[in-house]
Amino acid sequence: MFKRRLQLPSPALVISMVTLSLVLGGTAVAASTASHNDAKADTALVKNLAPSLSVMHAKTAASATNATHATSADSATNATNATNATNATHATSADSATNATNATNATNAINAASATNATDASELGGAGASAYVKSAGVIPAGDLAGTYGSPTIAAGAVTGAKVAANSLTGANIDESTLSGIGAGVMTGRLNTLSPTIVNGGPGVGTSTGTSASILTYQTVSPSVALVARDFTFRLSAPPGTGASRDMEFVVGSGATVMCTISGSATSCTAPGPVSLPAGTPFSVQTEPHSSPAAADLSFGYLLTTP
């Protein structure tokens, strides 16, 4: 009968057993020394044992490497959508923090270095509002004149294109500054002109030519200064060969020859103007030369502002 002899373990088996003991012993030590609150140790252990794992939806990730949807991420390296990122200054990325104490591009930030919209900023470009207010110095050009502290409208700046239609009334206009504005069309007629004496009549309306004193037929001008212009005179018959009639506008006692109708002509015109002061008597008269033919005279002219 043969005795069974025990075989010694092979060197390879011995080494394997020792390695297994060391691995199991190290895990137990790590498990006993790493408390739940030691986040760094937990993270390191998770990375060593399962490198592909990450904390994606933790409610609190005080120091997580990645806290994609953490409710609070005080010092996260990446807090992409954290509801509250109190110290986003320490976060590598705080792209969409709803409320952040310090965040360059946060929705609400107490200190925002480069805000796109700053409704109540106390300074602009590092300078207070008073730095942008002009209070002295001459205005160089444009529709304003004077100084920045006391501007006035520049001469000639207000043109017709800059005045709203129907925005001005007579109360807004100083008539004395206007020129050539029509005040009225004056027309009249002197009948039965004499071939030998001066005949006159009122400066408007129909009358019979008379040689009486002008004081008996002159009319009076309005209470503002005017000018008479654009005269037209027309005879019902030409004066005839070698004969003529002077057409005159009389202001007060002074007569101004406006134009002359001669020979076969029956009309003449004159541009004027003749000044007509406020409240002054005026009339029209004709002076014959070389016995012109009998005729009636029609006339017309404008009274305008000077």
C-alpha positions in Angstrom: 0.0 0.0 0.0 1.3 3.3 -1.0 1.1 6.4 1.2 -0.4 9.6 -0.5 2.1 12.4 -0.3 0.9 16.0 0.1 2.2 18.3 -2.7 3.4 21.8 -1.9 1.6 24.7 -3.6 3.3 26.0 -6.7 5.0 29.4 -6.5 2.4 30.9 -8.9 -0.4 29.9 -6.5 1.3 31.4 -3.5 1.8 34.7 -5.2 -1.8 34.9 -6.3 -3.1 34.2 -2.8 -0.9 36.9 -1.3 -2.1 39.4 -3.9 -5.7 38.6 -3.2 -5.2 39.1 0.6 -3.6 42.5 0.0 -6.4 43.7 -2.3 -9.1 42.6 0.1 -7.3 44.0 3.1 -6.8 47.4 1.4 -10.4 47.7 0.5 -11.5 47.1 4.1 -9.0 49.7 5.3 -10.3 52.2 2.8 -13.9 51.5 3.7 -13.2 51.9 7.4 -11.2 55.1 7.1 -13.2 57.1 4.5 -16.2 58.6 6.1 -19.4 59.6 4.2 -18.7 63.3 4.7 -15.2 63.1 3.2 -16.3 64.1 -0.3 -12.8 64.2 -1.8 -12.0 60.7 -0.5 -15.3 59.4 -1.9 -14.7 61.0 -5.2 -11.1 59.6 -5.4 -12.4 56.1 -4.5 -15.2 56.3 -7.1 -12.7 57.4 -9.7 -10.3 54.6 -8.8 -12.9 51.9 -8.7 -15.2 53.2 -11.5 -13.6 56.0 -13.6 -16.7 56.3 -15.8 -19.1 57.4 -13.0 -20.1 61.1 -12.4 -22.4 62.9 -10.0 -25.1 64.1 -12.5 -28.2 64.8 -10.3 -27.0 65.2 -6.8 -29.1 67.5 -4.6 -26.0 68.9 -2.9 -22.6 68.7 -4.5 -20.4 70.9 -2.4 -17.1 70.1 -4.2 -18.1 67.9 -7.1 -16.0 67.9 -10.2 -19.1 67.9 -12.4 -22.5 68.9 -11.0 -24.6 69.2 -14.1 -28.0 69.7 -12.3 -27.1 70.2 -8.7 -29.6 72.2 -6.5 -26.7 73.9 -4.7 -23.1 73.9 -6.0 -21.0 76.2 -3.8 -17.6 75.5 -5.2 -18.2 73.3 -8.2 -15.7 73.1 -11.1 -18.5 73.0 -13.5 -22.0 74.1 -12.4 -23.8 74.3 -15.8 -27.4 74.6 -14.5 -27.1 75.2 -10.8 -30.2 76.8 -9.2 -28.0 78.6 -6.6 -24.3 79.1 -7.2 -23.3 81.2 -4.2 -19.6 81.3 -5.0 -19.6 81.1 -8.7 -16.3 83.0 -8.5 -14.6 79.6 -7.8 -16.5 77.8 -10.5 -14.8 77.2 -13.8 -18.1 77.4 -15.6 -21.4 78.9 -14.2 -23.1 79.2 -17.5 -26.8 79.4 -16.4 -26.8 80.2 -12.7 -30.1 81.8 -11.9 -28.9 83.6 -8.8 -25.2 84.3 -8.3 -23.4 86.6 -5.9 -20.5 87.1 -8.2 -20.9 86.0 -11.9 -19.8 87.8 -15.0 -22.8 86.7 -17.1 -25.4 85.7 -14.5 -29.1 86.5 -14.8 -29.1 88.3 -11.5 -25.7 89.4 -10.1 -24.8 91.7 -7.2 -21.5 92.5 -8.8 -21.4 92.2 -12.6 -18.2 93.5 -14.2 -19.5 93.7 -17.8 -23.3 93.9 -17.7 -25.1 94.2 -21.1 -27.9 96.2 -19.5 -27.3 98.4 -16.4 -30.6 100.2 -15.6 -29.5 102.0 -12.5 -25.7 102.2 -12.9 -24.1 105.0 -10.9 -21.3 105.4 -13.4 -20.7 105.1 -17.1 -17.2 104.3 -18.2 -16.0 105.0 -14.7 -17.3 108.6 -14.8 -20.4 110.0 -13.0 -23.4 111.5 -14.9 -22.2 115.1 -14.3 -19.2 114.4 -16.5 -21.5 114.1 -19.5 -23.4 117.4 -18.9 -22.2 120.5 -20.9 -22.7 123.6 -18.8 -20.2 126.1 -20.5 -18.5 126.8 -23.8 -19.7 128.2 -27.1 -21.9 126.0 -29.3 -19.8 125.6 -32.4 -22.4 125.1 -35.1 -25.9 123.9 -36.0 -29.3 125.3 -35.4 -28.4 126.5 -31.9 -26.2 129.5 -31.0 -24.8 131.0 -27.8 -23.4 128.8 -25.0 -24.3 125.3 -23.7 -25.6 126.9 -20.5 -27.8 129.4 -22.4 -28.6 128.2 -25.9 -30.6 130.3 -28.4 -31.9 129.5 -31.9 -29.4 130.5 -34.5 -30.3 133.2 -37.1 -32.0 131.7 -40.1 -32.2 128.2 -38.5 -36.0 128.0 -38.5 -37.0 127.6 -42.2 -40.4 126.8 -43.7 -39.6 123.1 -43.7 -39.0 123.1 -40.0 -42.4 124.7 -39.1 -45.4 122.4 -38.8 -48.2 123.1 -41.1 -51.0 125.3 -39.7 -49.0 125.8 -36.4 -48.7 129.6 -36.7 -51.4 132.3 -36.4 -51.3 136.1 -36.8 -50.6 136.4 -33.1 -47.2 134.6 -33.7 -46.1 137.1 -36.5 -44.7 140.6 -36.2 -46.1 142.3 -39.3 -43.4 144.9 -39.2 -40.9 142.2 -40.1 -42.8 141.0 -43.1 -42.3 142.3 -46.7 -44.5 142.1 -49.7 -47.4 140.4 -48.0 -50.7 141.4 -49.7 -53.0 143.6 -47.7 -55.6 144.2 -50.5 -56.3 144.7 -54.2 -57.3 148.3 -54.9 -59.4 149.1 -58.0 -61.2 152.2 -59.2 -62.5 154.3 -62.0 -62.4 158.1 -62.9 -65.0 159.1 -65.5 -65.1 162.1 -67.7 -61.5 163.3 -67.7 -60.8 166.8 -68.7 -58.4 167.5 -71.7 -56.9 170.6 -70.0 -56.9 170.3 -66.2 -55.8 167.8 -63.7 -58.5 165.4 -62.6 -58.4 163.3 -59.5 -60.5 161.0 -57.4 -60.4 158.5 -54.4 -57.8 155.8 -54.5 -60.5 153.1 -54.7 -64.0 152.9 -56.2 -65.8 154.8 -59.0 -66.1 158.6 -59.2 -66.2 161.5 -61.7 -62.9 163.2 -62.3 -62.7 166.5 -60.5 -60.4 169.4 -60.3 -61.5 170.2 -56.8 -59.1 170.2 -53.9 -57.7 166.7 -53.1 -58.9 167.1 -49.5 -62.4 166.7 -50.8 -62.0 163.2 -52.2 -58.9 161.5 -50.7 -59.2 158.3 -48.7 -57.0 157.4 -45.7 -54.7 154.4 -45.3 -54.9 151.8 -42.5 -53.2 152.1 -39.1 -50.1 150.2 -40.3 -47.5 151.3 -42.8 -48.0 149.9 -46.3 -46.7 150.3 -49.9 -48.6 150.6 -53.2 -47.2 148.5 -56.0 -47.9 146.8 -59.3 -50.0 149.6 -60.9 -52.1 149.3 -64.1 -53.8 152.3 -65.8 -56.1 152.0 -68.8 -57.9 154.8 -70.8 -61.1 154.2 -72.7 -59.6 156.2 -75.6 -56.0 157.0 -76.7 -54.8 160.5 -76.1 -54.1 161.0 -79.8 -51.1 162.1 -81.8 -48.7 164.3 -79.8 -50.9 164.2 -76.7 -50.5 162.3 -73.4 -51.7 161.8 -69.9 -49.5 161.3 -66.8 -50.8 158.7 -64.3 -50.1 159.8 -60.7 -50.4 158.3 -57.2 -50.9 160.9 -54.6 -49.8 160.4 -50.9 -50.7 163.3 -48.7 -50.1 166.3 -50.9 -47.2 164.8 -52.9 -47.9 163.3 -56.4 -45.7 160.6 -57.9 -45.9 160.0 -61.7 -46.2 156.2 -62.1 -46.3 156.0 -65.9 -47.5 158.0 -69.0 -50.0 157.0 -71.8 -49.1 158.7 -75.1 -50.3 158.8 -78.7 -52.2 155.7 -79.7 -51.6 153.8 -76.6 -54.4 153.2 -74.1 -52.5 151.7 -71.1 -49.4 151.7 -69.0 -48.0 149.8 -65.9 -45.6 150.6 -63.1 -44.1 148.3 -60.5 -43.8 150.9 -57.7 -43.5 150.7 -54.8 -44.8 153.9 -53.3 -44.6 154.2 -49.5 -48.0 154.8 -47.8 -47.5 155.6 -44.1 -50.1 154.6 -41.5 -53.2 156.9 -41.4 -52.2 159.0 -44.4 -54.6 160.4 -47.1 -54.0 159.1 -50.6 -55.7 159.3 -54.1 -55.2 158.8 -57.9 -55.0 161.6 -60.4 -54.1 162.2 -64.1 -52.5 165.3 -65.6 -53.1 166.0 -69.4 -50.6 167.3 -71.9 -51.4 168.8 -75.3 -55.1 168.4 -75.0 -55.6 164.6 -75.0 -58.9 163.1 -76.2 -61.7 162.8 -73.7 -61.7 159.5 -71.9 -62.5 157.5 -68.7 -59.7 156.0 -66.6 -59.7 152.6 -64.9 -56.9 151.7 -62.5 -55.7 148.9 -60.1 -52.8 148.3 -57.7 -51.9 146.3 -54.6 -51.4 147.5 -51.1 -48.8 145.3 -49.3 -46.6 145.4 -46.3 -43.3 147.2 -46.9 
